[in-house]
Amino acid sequence: MKPKKQKAKSLMIAEYHAEALRLAGNVSASQRRFFKVAATYGKELEPDGLLAGARV
């Protein structure tokens, strides 16, 4: 058997990124709005207390 050729780390990252995008599917308009709000406001709009869920 031939030994596997080592790939550059950046090439592996690019391949994993492309595969993740392929497997993720399309992002709906609603999801896109959630992402936009999350990027704009950060943790300010995150729920806290009882709205955040039960503590484990």
C-alpha positions as CSV (number, residue, x, y, z in Angstrom):
1,M,0.0,0.0,0.0
2,K,1.1,3.5,-0.7
3,P,1.2,5.9,2.3
4,K,-1.5,8.6,2.2
5,K,-0.3,12.0,1.0
6,Q,-0.6,14.6,3.7
7,K,-2.8,17.6,2.8
8,A,-2.2,21.1,3.8
9,K,-4.3,22.2,6.8
10,S,-5.9,25.0,4.9
11,L,-7.0,22.6,2.1
12,M,-8.6,20.3,4.7
13,I,-10.4,23.2,6.2
14,A,-11.8,24.3,2.9
15,E,-13.0,20.7,2.1
16,Y,-14.7,20.4,5.5
17,H,-16.3,23.8,5.0
18,A,-17.6,22.9,1.6
19,E,-19.0,19.6,2.9
20,A,-20.7,21.3,5.8
21,L,-22.4,23.8,3.5
22,R,-23.5,20.9,1.2
23,L,-25.0,18.9,4.1
24,A,-26.6,21.9,5.8
25,G,-29.0,22.5,2.9
26,N,-30.7,25.8,2.2
27,V,-31.3,28.5,4.9
28,S,-34.9,29.8,5.0
29,A,-35.7,33.5,5.1
30,S,-36.9,33.1,8.7
31,Q,-33.6,31.5,9.7
32,R,-31.7,34.2,7.9
33,R,-33.6,36.9,9.9
34,F,-32.7,35.2,13.2
35,F,-29.0,35.1,12.2
36,K,-29.1,38.8,11.2
37,V,-30.7,39.8,14.5
38,A,-28.2,37.6,16.5
39,A,-25.3,39.1,14.7
40,T,-26.6,42.7,15.2
41,Y,-27.7,42.6,18.8
42,G,-25.7,39.7,20.3
43,K,-26.7,38.6,23.7
44,E,-28.9,41.6,24.5
45,L,-32.0,39.8,23.1
46,E,-31.1,36.4,24.6
47,P,-33.7,35.2,27.2
48,D,-32.7,34.9,30.8
49,G,-34.3,33.5,33.9
50,L,-37.3,31.2,33.4
51,L,-37.4,32.0,29.7
52,A,-34.0,30.5,29.1
53,G,-35.2,27.1,30.3
54,A,-34.7,24.8,33.2
55,R,-31.4,24.6,34.9
56,V,-29.8,21.2,34.9
